[in-house]
Every structure is written in C-alpha cells, then in structure tokens.
Amino acid sequence: MSQEWTPPPASGTPDQVPNYLIPAIISALCCLPLGVVAIIFAAQVNGKVAASDMAGALNASRKAKMFSYIAIGLGLALWVCYFIFGAGLVGLSILSNA
C-alpha cells in the first residue's frame, strides 16, 4: 500500500520557458522574413516543453527572442530612415521653390 513519493521540481529548474510569441507576432509586422522565423521558433517552445526537451525549448526560446528583437530593431530603423529621407525631400522641395 505504499506509494512512491516524487518531490516537486526544484525552484531553480525552468518549468516555464518563455515562448516570446507576442514579440514574434509584433516583429512580423516590422520585418516580415525575420518575424516569420521568430514565430516558427516561438511555436516550437511549448511542444518541446511538453516533450520534456528542456534544452531544445530553451534554445528555441532564445532564438525566438533574438529574431524578434532583430526584426523589431530593423523595422524601427527602416521607419526612422524613411522619415528622415521624407523630411529631407520636403526640405529640398521647399528650398527649390524659394
């Protein structure tokens, strides 16, 4: 009648691996190719956690975070360049009319 007791996981083990799905979706709006890659890695995290592949889940989580932030950074940089270029064209058109 004795049952084996399994202790709860230690607090230092990563039970919850962040999947970074929300930043991946936002990054797809900023830079489509890298955003899609980030979404793919973010979608792999929960499946790997369910399969008890913690190393693979952490790796996919890291890659999803990296691709998300790179895509968001490139998207923001592109918009900043676009606005600077547009302001330069407006300035040139004002100078040419004067």
C-alpha positions as CSV (number, residue, x, y, z in Angstrom):
1,M,0.0,0.0,0.0
2,S,2.9,2.3,-0.1
3,Q,3.2,4.7,-2.9
4,E,6.4,6.3,-4.2
5,W,6.7,9.9,-3.4
6,T,8.1,12.2,-6.1
7,P,9.3,15.5,-4.9
8,P,8.1,18.7,-6.6
9,P,10.6,20.2,-9.1
10,A,13.2,22.4,-7.5
11,S,12.6,26.1,-7.9
12,G,15.7,26.5,-9.9
13,T,14.5,24.4,-12.8
14,P,12.8,26.2,-15.7
15,D,9.3,24.8,-15.5
16,Q,8.0,27.7,-17.6
17,V,10.1,28.6,-20.6
18,P,9.0,31.9,-22.2
19,N,8.0,31.4,-25.8
20,Y,8.1,35.1,-26.9
21,L,5.1,34.6,-29.2
22,I,3.8,38.2,-28.8
23,P,7.1,39.9,-29.7
24,A,7.4,37.4,-32.6
25,I,4.0,38.5,-33.9
26,I,4.8,42.1,-33.5
27,S,8.2,41.6,-35.2
28,A,6.3,40.0,-38.2
29,L,4.6,43.4,-38.7
30,C,8.0,45.2,-38.6
31,C,10.2,42.9,-40.7
32,L,8.3,40.0,-42.3
33,P,11.0,37.4,-43.1
34,L,12.7,37.6,-39.7
35,G,9.3,37.8,-38.0
36,V,8.1,34.6,-39.6
37,V,11.3,32.9,-38.4
38,A,10.7,34.2,-34.9
39,I,7.1,32.9,-34.9
40,I,8.3,29.5,-36.0
41,F,10.8,29.3,-33.1
42,A,8.2,30.6,-30.7
43,A,5.7,28.0,-31.7
44,Q,8.3,25.2,-31.1
45,V,8.9,26.1,-27.5
46,N,5.6,24.7,-26.0
47,G,5.9,21.5,-28.0
48,K,9.4,20.9,-26.8
49,V,8.5,21.6,-23.2
50,A,5.6,19.1,-23.5
51,A,8.1,16.6,-24.8
52,S,10.4,17.3,-21.9
53,D,13.1,18.6,-24.2
54,M,14.1,21.5,-21.9
55,A,17.4,22.2,-23.7
56,G,15.6,22.3,-27.1
57,A,12.9,24.5,-25.6
58,L,15.4,26.9,-24.1
59,N,17.3,27.0,-27.4
60,A,14.1,27.7,-29.4
61,S,13.1,30.4,-26.9
62,R,16.5,32.1,-27.2
63,K,16.2,32.1,-31.0
64,A,12.7,33.4,-31.0
65,K,13.7,36.2,-28.7
66,M,16.8,37.0,-30.8
67,F,14.9,37.0,-34.2
68,S,12.1,39.0,-32.7
69,Y,14.3,41.8,-31.3
70,I,16.4,41.9,-34.5
71,A,13.3,42.2,-36.7
72,I,11.8,44.9,-34.4
73,G,15.1,46.8,-34.5
74,L,15.4,46.6,-38.3
75,G,11.8,47.6,-38.7
76,L,12.2,50.6,-36.4
77,A,15.5,51.6,-38.1
78,L,13.8,51.3,-41.5
79,W,10.9,53.6,-40.4
80,V,13.4,56.2,-38.9
81,C,15.3,56.2,-42.2
82,Y,12.1,56.6,-44.1
83,F,11.0,59.6,-42.1
84,I,14.5,61.2,-42.3
85,F,14.5,60.7,-46.1
86,G,11.0,62.1,-46.4
87,A,11.9,65.1,-44.3
88,G,14.9,65.6,-46.5
89,L,12.8,65.6,-49.6
90,V,10.4,68.0,-48.1
91,G,13.3,70.3,-47.2
92,L,14.7,70.1,-50.7
93,S,11.4,70.9,-52.3
94,I,11.0,73.9,-50.0
95,L,14.5,75.1,-50.9
96,S,13.9,74.6,-54.6
97,N,10.7,76.7,-54.5
98,A,12.3,79.6,-52.7
